[in-house]
Amino acid sequence: MVQTYALPYVRQIVACIGAGEVHLVTLEQESRAIAPARRDQIRRQLATEGIRWLPTAYSKFGAMALLRSAALVARLWLLIVTRRVAHIHCWCTPAGPSATACRSRRDDR
């Protein structure tokens, strides 16, 4: 899903902003875990494209999901403050409007 749906428009966002980096946060199911060596390889490849991948463990709705969500919010808040994040693109947002807005902004320059 991330490879076919999210990465193409994340790459468009990277192209739109030019300098800087985009942080891609994904929720990873344990049953579909990527081997550590492969994960590092993917992380390095994405870094060459200006994308910093932050895989996070997924939990079904319940107490563990709430705890992990709280930890994720704290981690993202720290990231926002330390890396001076200027824009946030929320997950589960359709790619079309994002790419269109990004393209329109770039065309206005």
Backbone bond lengths (Angstrom), bond angles and torsions (degrees), N, CA, C in turn:
res aa  C-N    CA-C-N  psi(-1)  N-CA   C-N-CA  omega(-1)  CA-C   N-CA-C  phi
1 M - - - 1.449 - - 1.529 111.07 -
2 V 1.336 116.38 -45.95 1.461 119.62 -178.84 1.522 110.20 -66.52
3 Q 1.338 116.70 -42.72 1.462 119.55 -178.24 1.526 112.40 -63.52
4 T 1.308 116.85 -41.12 1.459 119.61 -174.66 1.519 113.48 -90.67
5 Y 1.318 117.57 -25.89 1.460 120.23 -174.26 1.528 112.20 -107.62
6 A 1.313 117.02 -54.83 1.461 119.99 -172.51 1.527 113.65 -80.17
7 L 1.319 117.82 -45.10 1.466 119.28 -174.80 1.532 114.28 -58.80
8 P 1.329 119.50 -40.80 1.467 117.19 178.77 1.531 113.47 -58.54
9 Y 1.332 118.39 -42.35 1.461 117.09 -179.31 1.518 111.83 -81.94
10 V 1.334 119.10 -23.65 1.466 120.01 172.62 1.527 108.53 -65.37
11 R 1.323 116.34 -39.98 1.472 119.82 176.59 1.530 111.08 -63.40
12 Q 1.329 117.45 -35.66 1.468 120.46 176.38 1.528 110.49 -66.63
13 I 1.316 116.83 -38.50 1.465 120.43 177.64 1.527 109.78 -64.07
14 V 1.335 117.75 -43.54 1.465 121.81 177.58 1.528 109.61 -58.37
15 A 1.325 116.38 -45.43 1.470 120.34 179.59 1.525 110.93 -63.52
16 C 1.307 116.72 -35.72 1.459 121.80 -178.26 1.528 111.89 -69.79
17 I 1.320 117.08 -43.11 1.466 119.06 -176.27 1.515 112.37 -81.54
18 G 1.315 117.02 -18.25 1.456 119.55 178.14 1.518 111.88 74.21
19 A 1.326 117.64 -103.23 1.464 122.19 -178.68 1.522 110.41 -75.70
20 G 1.305 115.61 159.07 1.460 120.34 178.29 1.512 111.37 101.50
21 E 1.318 114.83 -166.73 1.454 119.41 -179.77 1.517 109.71 -141.01
22 V 1.319 114.27 156.78 1.455 121.72 177.28 1.521 107.15 -112.08
23 H 1.306 116.27 133.27 1.460 121.75 178.15 1.522 107.71 -99.15
24 L 1.315 116.21 120.58 1.463 122.17 179.90 1.520 108.93 -105.16
25 V 1.327 116.26 112.82 1.456 121.92 179.44 1.528 107.80 -99.44
26 T 1.334 116.41 125.71 1.463 120.86 177.97 1.518 109.21 -124.61
27 L 1.320 115.40 149.22 1.461 121.67 173.95 1.521 107.18 -100.09
28 E 1.319 115.93 119.48 1.459 121.95 -173.03 1.527 111.15 -107.23
29 Q 1.316 116.57 125.60 1.461 121.21 176.56 1.519 109.49 -76.84
30 E 1.313 115.51 136.30 1.460 120.67 -178.86 1.530 111.71 -60.00
31 S 1.328 116.77 -35.12 1.465 120.60 -179.22 1.531 112.33 -67.98
32 R 1.317 116.49 -17.26 1.468 120.86 179.55 1.530 110.96 -116.39
33 A 1.301 115.88 29.64 1.462 121.40 -176.08 1.522 111.34 -60.88
34 I 1.301 114.13 142.23 1.460 121.79 177.27 1.527 107.13 -94.35
35 A 1.311 116.87 137.60 1.458 121.30 178.51 1.533 109.71 -57.21
36 P 1.333 117.69 142.83 1.467 120.85 -177.31 1.531 114.26 -53.12
37 A 1.324 117.66 -41.39 1.469 120.02 -179.95 1.528 110.72 -64.03
38 R 1.311 116.51 -42.27 1.471 120.93 179.15 1.526 110.14 -67.98
39 R 1.324 116.95 -39.18 1.468 121.29 177.99 1.528 110.41 -59.85
40 D 1.345 116.51 -43.81 1.465 120.54 178.52 1.519 111.24 -63.90
41 Q 1.328 116.25 -39.40 1.464 121.09 178.67 1.532 110.19 -62.84
42 I 1.322 116.63 -45.80 1.473 121.21 178.45 1.521 109.83 -62.01
43 R 1.324 116.37 -44.99 1.466 120.99 -179.59 1.536 111.13 -59.05
44 R 1.338 116.47 -44.18 1.472 120.04 179.24 1.528 111.41 -65.20
45 Q 1.335 116.93 -41.72 1.468 120.76 179.12 1.527 110.52 -62.05
46 L 1.309 116.77 -47.49 1.465 119.92 -179.96 1.524 110.96 -63.36
47 A 1.333 117.22 -36.32 1.470 120.56 179.20 1.527 111.15 -61.51
48 T 1.335 117.27 -34.26 1.471 119.46 178.21 1.527 111.39 -67.35
49 E 1.345 115.87 -18.77 1.466 120.95 179.30 1.526 112.37 -98.18
50 G 1.345 116.82 4.59 1.456 120.10 -179.18 1.521 113.70 83.64
51 I 1.337 116.20 19.20 1.469 121.36 -179.26 1.523 108.41 -115.81
52 R 1.323 115.75 123.68 1.464 120.68 176.00 1.523 107.88 -101.87
53 W 1.326 115.66 114.33 1.459 121.56 -175.09 1.522 110.46 -89.59
54 L 1.330 116.28 128.56 1.455 122.66 179.17 1.534 109.39 -121.70
55 P 1.331 117.43 82.16 1.465 119.11 178.56 1.521 110.08 -69.93
56 T 1.313 116.26 137.49 1.461 122.72 -177.31 1.524 108.79 -131.14
57 A 1.315 116.38 143.48 1.459 120.60 -178.76 1.525 111.24 -66.84
58 Y 1.302 116.15 137.65 1.462 123.88 178.44 1.528 109.20 -95.54
59 S 1.321 115.82 141.62 1.467 121.51 173.30 1.515 108.84 -133.12
60 K 1.328 116.29 142.12 1.459 119.82 173.99 1.522 108.50 -63.56
61 F 1.330 115.84 158.78 1.458 120.79 -178.56 1.528 110.53 -53.94
62 G 1.313 115.63 133.76 1.466 121.32 -179.48 1.516 109.53 153.91
63 A 1.323 115.62 -167.21 1.456 121.09 -176.87 1.529 112.33 -60.19
64 M 1.330 116.75 -43.81 1.469 119.67 -179.62 1.522 111.23 -64.04
65 A 1.313 117.08 -39.01 1.465 120.69 177.84 1.527 110.58 -62.66
66 L 1.323 116.64 -40.82 1.469 120.26 178.49 1.525 111.07 -64.44
67 L 1.327 116.75 -42.97 1.464 120.16 178.13 1.524 111.50 -63.60
68 R 1.319 115.97 -45.71 1.468 119.36 179.82 1.525 111.52 -65.76
69 S 1.330 116.53 -36.73 1.463 119.96 177.91 1.525 110.48 -65.02
70 A 1.324 116.78 -41.73 1.464 120.34 177.78 1.530 110.67 -62.27
71 A 1.330 116.75 -42.82 1.462 120.71 178.00 1.526 110.69 -64.50
72 L 1.324 116.70 -39.03 1.463 120.82 179.00 1.524 111.08 -65.63
73 V 1.317 117.33 -42.75 1.469 120.79 177.97 1.525 109.89 -60.18
74 A 1.338 116.93 -43.50 1.469 120.41 178.44 1.531 110.59 -62.82
75 R 1.325 115.97 -43.42 1.475 120.48 179.53 1.522 111.04 -63.16
76 L 1.333 116.71 -42.57 1.459 120.25 179.96 1.522 111.47 -69.76
77 W 1.321 117.16 -37.30 1.464 120.29 177.24 1.529 110.13 -61.09
78 L 1.324 116.58 -44.90 1.454 121.01 177.20 1.527 110.80 -61.07
79 L 1.307 117.14 -41.94 1.459 122.31 177.76 1.526 110.73 -61.47
80 I 1.321 116.38 -45.03 1.464 121.21 -179.71 1.527 110.60 -59.91
81 V 1.312 116.21 -44.47 1.466 120.82 -177.47 1.532 111.39 -71.47
82 T 1.329 117.42 -48.45 1.465 119.91 -174.74 1.529 113.09 -73.33
83 R 1.332 117.59 -32.43 1.466 120.43 -178.44 1.521 112.52 -98.88
84 R 1.340 116.49 2.82 1.461 122.89 178.96 1.530 111.55 52.23
85 V 1.304 114.76 53.63 1.464 121.39 -179.47 1.521 108.64 -64.96
86 A 1.326 115.80 129.15 1.461 120.90 -177.16 1.527 112.94 -98.31
87 H 1.330 117.45 -27.16 1.462 121.19 -176.83 1.519 110.17 -136.78
88 I 1.321 115.73 145.06 1.459 121.49 177.37 1.520 108.13 -125.80
89 H 1.315 115.22 129.37 1.459 121.57 175.71 1.518 106.40 -112.36
90 C 1.294 117.07 113.21 1.471 121.14 -174.16 1.518 111.80 -71.64
91 W 1.318 114.44 148.64 1.464 121.09 176.68 1.517 110.23 -66.84
92 C 1.284 114.83 160.82 1.471 123.57 178.07 1.521 113.01 66.89
93 T 1.307 117.40 16.65 1.451 120.86 175.72 1.523 107.63 -92.37
94 P 1.326 118.47 132.10 1.464 119.71 -179.53 1.529 112.14 -55.67
95 A 1.310 114.45 141.91 1.464 119.96 -176.53 1.517 112.67 -68.07
96 G 1.311 118.03 -36.09 1.462 121.33 -175.15 1.516 114.35 -54.27
97 P 1.329 119.66 -54.86 1.459 119.99 179.81 1.525 112.88 -61.00
98 S 1.337 116.91 -36.32 1.460 120.02 179.83 1.518 110.92 -65.01
99 A 1.317 116.03 -47.30 1.463 120.09 -179.33 1.518 110.59 -65.30
100 T 1.321 116.95 -39.23 1.459 120.62 179.10 1.517 110.77 -64.20
101 A 1.331 117.01 -45.53 1.465 120.60 179.69 1.518 110.49 -63.33
102 C 1.317 116.41 -41.25 1.453 121.14 179.84 1.528 110.15 -65.01
103 R 1.316 116.46 -45.15 1.457 120.93 179.97 1.523 110.30 -63.53
104 S 1.324 117.50 -42.47 1.471 120.98 179.45 1.511 110.32 -61.60
105 R 1.333 116.59 -42.35 1.458 120.67 -179.38 1.525 110.40 -63.66
106 R 1.327 116.51 -41.00 1.455 120.45 -179.73 1.521 111.18 -68.22
107 D 1.343 117.03 -35.73 1.464 120.74 179.72 1.517 112.08 -69.31
108 D 1.346 117.09 -23.96 1.458 121.05 -179.10 1.514 113.15 -75.12
109 R 1.309 118.11 -15.33 1.486 121.78 -177.08 1.490 112.75 -69.08
